[in-house]
Amino acid sequence: APWRFGIEHEVNWNMENSGQWSEEDGFRVWRLPIRAEGAKSWSFYLSRFVVPKGGELFVWDLERTHYLGSFNHLNVKEWEGLALSLIEGEQVVLEYREPLNIHATGQIEVGQVVQGYRSLLRREAELQEDLASFGPFGNSGACNINVNCPEGDDWQVENQSVALIVNGGFAACSGALVNNTANDGTPYFLTANHCLGNPNSWTYYFNHESASCSGNTGPTNNSISGGTLLVNNGGSDVALIELSSTPPPSWGVEYAGWDASSANHTSAVGIHHPSGDVKKICFEDDAPYTSSTGGAQVWWINAWELGVTEPGSSGSPLFNQDHRIIGQLYGGAAACSGSVNNGAYDFYGRFDVSWGLGVSQYLDPTNSGTLVLDGYPTGFNPDNGCTDPSACNYSPEAIFDDGSCLQNDDCGVCGGDNSTCGGCTDPAACNYDPSAILDDGSCVLGGEDLTIT
């Protein structure tokens, strides 16, 4: 079963029946505070999000440890809904502002809130010891291997394609960005057919991984709301989705390569989010073989040599020895038995079968007939990287500069946007943050509370 980290509340909050409007410095401003005693985090599904050019929505916590936004007219979806990613705190505020000189007024309606009750990114001293290993969305068995352990060193490029899928209060599945023959960065996302609900309401979290081999928490601010289902078929348990927006360059994502030929493969690697945990990696040193189960054509993994999968890993990519995707996780019996692998099997829907079930229409838009493709923009090439010694992500091993060089922002964060040291610098405001270095315009004088019990 998917790992649950929050309680879902169905609500009907909109700009007419909830929150307060004000006029401030040439803007109409609507604020809706939400609070629940003991809440660890919040996420929202906006059943309606239609805003004019110039309108902006933010979500922030009063402690200024984190905020989301802005969400503007570029985030308006065809279906007019918007899933907002996780934000920490017992109390948060939705804030929408638009210039007084525009005639159109934004329309925002909150249809669902998810009140997180599990431990989040910043550990509190009073947490019980047995909860200290929890990440934002869940934790996995002790035999799993963090993708940033030494075992994963050769897989850091492919690692950047994998994402966690969150549906409401559940960490539902995993999946990966995949390249296409135009090499144009279209955000095609591969996952499993059996994971499907409504991809429009999902949130896709990239780079949710521990920076260390032993860590259990990772970033939750690289997320995309919603996507459009393009292909799904039980014949290989495949689902192909186009995400509603393209991940920005600062996230460093990779669009994984693939092998749609019928070639045999000598070994396999899985990268995934077991039970909603930070990204993990598992290794099969023997050749996967073809089989069928549940009406699907699959690659069969007899047993993993290192690591395993769990619920939540479903839909995650299986890579061959050439670092190309050959399938996505359908099911299996692999699990941890204490701190060791239980030696059981897994099976993955075959990408070469998916190719003939509609996937080729999107991943070979040039009709090139290509059946084997490397990733984009990096591919499996350790010679590529940032060659600028002044950059914060300088790679001394790189021979060719791939355009990925980043600089520290004013907060000292590599590739950052100054959000980590931003906050309200007005001491008269109720959300004054004495640690803030940059004023982000979020100061609130007054406001209203809504309490969920």
Order of alpha helices (4+ residues) and beta strands (2+ residues): beta-beta-beta-beta-beta-beta-beta-beta-beta-beta-beta-alpha-beta-beta-beta-beta-beta-beta-beta-beta-beta-beta-beta-beta-beta-beta-beta-beta-beta-alpha-alpha-beta-beta-beta-beta-beta
